[in-house]
Amino acid sequence: MLKEIIIFDEGRDDIENITIGIFPAKGRYYRKNMSKNDSGFFHVEVDLPHGISYYHLYLNNDFLKEYIDINTSIANHDLKSRVPIVLKSDIFNHIFFKNEDRFISYVHKDLIEVKLISYYSWINRIILVDEKLQEFDFHVSFKNENKKYWYIRYKKGDAKKFAIKFGDRDRMYWLIENNKATSNIEESTFFEFPEFSQNQSEINISGAGYQIFPDRFCKSKKQTENKIFYTWGSQPDTYTYFGGDIQGILDKLPIIKRLGVKFIYLNPVFFSKSAHRYDTINYRKIDPIIGTNADFRKLVDKIHSLGLKIIVDISINHCSTDFIPFKHLLKYNEKSKYKDWFIIYNFPVSINCENYSCWQGYKELPQFNFNNLEVQDYLIESALYWLKKYDIDGWRVDVSDEIPDQFLYKFIKANRRIKRDILLIGENLHNDSTDFVCNNGGDGITAYGLYQEVFMLYFVEKKINLNGLAENLVDYIYTHSFNALRKSWVFLSNHDLPRFCSLINDDADFYLAFCLLYAIPGTPILFFGEEIMLNDHPGYNRCSMNWDNYKLDHPSFSFFKKMNEIRNQFKDIFDNGDFNILYLDCKKNLFIISRKYMNNEICFILNFSEEELNFNLDSIINQGKKYRLLFGDPINNNHIKLIRKKANLILIYH
C-alpha cells in the first residue's frame, strides 16, 4: 500500500467541509473527511494499492450529489465521472516477464503460451530454451518504436523447466529473476513451468452471449398490469418499471437462437426493490413482477432445449434495505441476531448511509460483513440453490473486485464442487484478472479496460490514432493470461454503458468496431437491441426494446448472425488461436489481425480509412496455402478492393 496526498482548492467561501469517496483498485469503497488548513486547502491522506483507484467528492455533507474536482480534466474521468489516481511502477529493464499467469498459461493440456515485452531496439531475437538446451524462437506480435511484444506457443510434454535467451547476433544474454540478465547459463537461469490445472484450460462455454435486462426486454401478454409500469417505449428514469417478464423472454427465445449466440446472460432476476434488481430482498425467490420460480424453471429448460446456456447476475456484495436480516437489524439494533451481518458504524441504525457501510454511498444498498461466517454460508447456499434445483450454467458476480478474496475463493470453490463446468465471470472495472481468475479460480472478468482504453479512445473520443489503438489493444492482451482473455467478456454496450450506436456519428464505425471486437481473444456479449442498432434516450442506457420495428432482415441482425456463424464454425481458432498483428499502415489506416490455430488462420482485414483501398493477399498468404473469403468484398486474383470503413475476413488454410 502506498500513501497519496490529495489536495483540493476550490476558492469558494461557501464550502465548509469536503468528504472524499475512495474507490480503491482493490477493495471496498469508503469515505473520509478532508481537513482544511490555514491557507484554505482541503487535504486528506489515504492508503491506496498499486493500480488505478478513483475518487469523487461531496460538499457540505450533501451525499446526494457528487461533486467533480475542477482541477482534474473531465477527459481523465472514468465511466462514472470519478477522478483517477494512478500508482504504478514503470519497467525500465531489457525484458519484462514474470513466471506467473499473466505471461505464461496453458492453451490446453500440453500447449503453453509464453508472452513477454522487450524495451530496447537491439533486442531482435528471443529464444525459449528447454532442459535439453533445444531452442525455440519467440515471434513478435506487435512493435512500436523500441518496444516489442513477443510470444511463443510451446508444446511442453514432460519438460519441467525453461530458460529465456535474448539479444542479437553479437550478444546474447539469459534472463533471470526480477527481469535482470546474465551472460552465463546456470541452474538459477531456469524457470519452472507452472503446474497444469484442468480448471485453467477448460472452455466452459464457447461462443458469443446475449445480455437481457429483464424489465426492459419484453412484456408478454400474460403480464399482469400494474400501475407502476411506464408505457413501453417511453423515456425511463432510474426507478422506472416497464414490466418485462420471464414469459416475454420465453416468447423471444427463437429469435435469440437465430442470432447464433451460445448463451444468454440475465441481469438480476431475484426478488428486489427496484427494476435493476441489484438490491436483493430474497436470494431464493424470483421477483414476482417478472414471474415465479416455476416460470424460471421453464425458462432454463427451454434455453437448454435450444442448445443454449444461461448465466445469471448475482449481487452478493450488498443487498436491499428490505432484506429480512437488515429489517430485523433496523427494528432491534444491538439486540438483533443479524447485527454482525453488516458493517455498522453506530447505533441506533436507520436507513442512512452514515450508520452503516453501503455500496458506493448508496444508502439503499447495505454491504455485507464477509468476516461473518453466517453471511458467507447464507450467500453460498443461496447460489448453490439455483445450481442444484434449476441447473443454471453460471454466475456473473456483481462488483467482484470489491469482495474480499477469501470469500470469493470459497464461493467459487463451492460452486465448482456442484457444477464442474460452471462459468464464473467477475465484474471488474480495473482491468486486472489476477485476483478473480488466477488467485480465486474464476474464469474471466468484464473487460471494461478494453472498452475504455481501446474502443472509446479510438471510435468515440478520437484521442488516439490507429497505432495507438493497436498498442492499447496489445497492452490489454499482454495484461492478462491467455486463459483469462478468452473467457473474459468483451462488449461495446451494457446496462451500465451508453449504447455504442448512440455515441458514434457513422454507422460504418459500429460494424468496424464489432469486427475488431470479434477478432480479439474474448467472449463477445451483445446487449439486447444491438442486433437492430437500438438507440436510447439521450443520457440513459436502459430503454425498452422496440419490438414494433424489430426486423430479422435488419442489416445489423444479418451482420451479427454472420459473425456468430463464423465464430461457431471455426470454434478452435477463436477459442485457442494466437493473436498477431500482421500489418499496420497508419497512413492508409489499414489494420490486419491474425488468429491462427494449428494449420488454419483467419485474417481480419480492417479498413479504418474514409477511402476505398486496394490490397493484395500475396503479402499475407504463404506459398502453398489456400484461402477462402468468409465475409466482406469479393476477391479477384488475390486482389481486394476494400470499401471505406469495412472489414474482410479471410480463411487461410493448407
Residue, then its C-alpha position, 0 to 999 in steps of 0.5 A: m500500500l502506498k500513501e497519496i496526498i490529495i489536495f483540493d482548492e476550490g476558492r469558494d467561501d461557501i464550502e465548509n467541509i469536503t468528504i472524499g469517496i475512495f474507490p480503491a483498485k482493490g477493495r471496498y469503497y469508503r469515505k473520509n473527511m478532508s481537513k482544511n488548513d490555514s491557507g484554505f486547502f482541503h487535504v486528506e491522506v489515504d492508503l491506496p494499492h498499486g493500480i488505478s483507484y478513483y475518487h469523487l467528492y461531496l460538499n457540505n455533507d450533501f451525499l446526494k450529489e457528487y461533486i467533480d474536482i475542477n482541477t482534474s480534466i473531465a477527459n481523465h474521468d472514468l465511466k462514472s465521472r470519478v477522478p483517477i489516481v494512478l500508482k504504478s511502477d514503470i519497467f525500465n529493464h531489457i525484458f519484462f516477464k514474470n513466471e506467473d499467469r499473466f505471461i505464461s498459461y496453458v492453451h490446453k493440456d500440453l500447449i503453453e503460451v509464453k508472452l513477454i515485452s522487450y524495451y530496447s531496439w537491439i533486442n531482435r531475437i528471443i529464444l525459449v530454451d528447454e532442459k535439453l538446451q533445444e531452442f525455440d524462437f519467440h515471434v513478435s506480435f506487435k512493435n512500436e518504436n523500441k518496444k516489442y511484444w513477443y510470444i511463443r506457443y510451446k508444446k511442453g510434454d514432460a519438460k519441467k523447466f525453461a530458460i529465456k535467451f535474448g539479444d542479437r547476433d553479437r550478444m546474447y544474454w539469459l534472463i533471470e529473476n526480477n527481469k535482470a540478465t546474465s551472460n552465463i547459463e546456470e541452474s538459477t537461469f531456469f524457470e519452472f513451468p507452472e503446474f497444469s490445472q484442468n480448471q485453467s484450460e477448460i472452455n466452459i462455454s464457447g461462443a458469443g452471449y446475449q445480455i437481457f435486462p429483464d424489465r426492459f426486454c419484453k412484456s408478454k401478454k400474460q403480464t399482469e398490469n400494474k400501475i407502476f409500469y411506464t408505457w413501453g417505449s417511453q423515456p425511463d428514469t432510474y426507478t422506472y418499471f416497464g414490466g418485462d417478464i420471464q414469459g416475454i423472454l420465453d416468447k423471444l427465445p427463437i429469435i435469440k437462437r437465430l442470432g447464433v449466440k451460445f448463451i444468454y446472460l440475465n441481469p438480476v432476476f431475484f426478488s428486489k426493490s427496484a427494476h435493476r434488481y441489484d438490491t436483493i430482498n430474497y436470494r431464493k425467490i424470483d421477483p414476482i413482477i417478472g414471474t415465479n420460480a416455476d416460470f424460471r424453471k421453464l425458462v432454463d429448460k427451454i434455453h437448454s432445449l435450444g442448445l443454449k446456456i444461461i448465466v445469471d447476475i448475482s449481487i452478493n456484495h450488498c443487498s436491499t434495505d428490505f432484506i429480512p436480516f437488515k429489517h430485523l437489524l433496523k427494528y432491534n439494533e444491538k439486540s438483533k441476531y443479524k447485527d454482525w451481518f453488516i458493517i455498522y458504524n453506530f447505533p441506533v441504525s436507520i436507513n442512512c448511509e452514515n450508520y452503516s457501510c453501503w455500496q458506493g454511498y448508496k444508502e439503499l444498498p447495505q454491504f455485507n460483513f464477509n468476516n461473518l461466517e453466517v453471511q458467507d454460508y447464507l450467500i453460498e447456499s443461496a447460489l448453490y440453490w439455483l445450481k442444484k434445483y434449476d441447473i443454471d450454467g453460471w454466475r456473473v458476480d456483481v462488483s467482484d473486485e470489491i469482495p474480499d478474496q477469501f470469500l470469493y475463493k470459497f464461493i467459487k470453490a463451492n460452486r465448482r464442487i456442484k457444477r464442474d463446468i460452471l462459468l464464473i465471470g467477475e465484474n471488474l472495472h480495473n482491468d486486472s484478472t489476477d485476483f478473480v481468475c488466477n488467485n480465486g479460480g474464476d474464469g474471466i472478468t468484464a473487460y471494461g479496460l478494453y472498452q475504455e482504453v481501446f474502443m472509446l479512445y479510438f471510435v468515440e473520443k478520437k484521442i488516439n490514432l490507429n497505432g495507438l489503438a493497436e498498442n492499447l489493444v496489445d497492452y490489454i492482451y499482454t495484461h492478462s493470461f491467455n486463459a483469462l482473455r478468452k473467457s473474459w467478456v468483451f462488449l461495446s454496450n451494457h446496462d451500465l454503458p451508453r449504447f455504442c450506436s448512440l455515441i458514434n456519428d457513422d454507422a460504418d464505425f459500429y460494424l468496424a468496431f464489432c469486427l475488431l471486437y470479434a477478432i480479439p481473444g474474448t467472449p463477445i456479449l451483445f446487449f439486447g437491441e444491438e442486433i437492430m442498432l437500438n438507440d436510447h434516450p439521450g443520457y440513459n442506457r436502459c430503454s425498452m426494446n422496440w419490438d414494433n420495428y424489430k426486423l430479422d432482415h435488419p442489416s445489423f441482425s444479418f451482420f451479427k448472425k454472420m459473425n456468430e456463424i463464423r465464430n461457431q464454425f471455426k470454434d478452435i481458432f477463436d477459442n485457442g488461436d494466437f493473436n498477431i498483428l500482421y500489418l499496420d499502415c497508419k497512413k492508409n489506416l489499414f489494420i490486419i489481425s491474425r488468429k491462427y490455430m494449428n494449420n488454419e488462420i483467419c485474417f481480419i482485414l480492417n479498413f479504418s480509412e474514409e477511402e476505398l483501398n486496394f490490397n493484395l493477399d500475396s503479402i499475407i498468404n504463404q506459398g502453398k496455402k489456400y484461402r477462402l473469403l468468409f465475409g466482406d468484398p469479393i476477391n479477384n486474383n488475390h486482389i481486394k478492393l476494400i470499401r471505406k470503413k469495412a472489414n474482410l475476413i479471410l480463411i487461410y488454410h493448407 
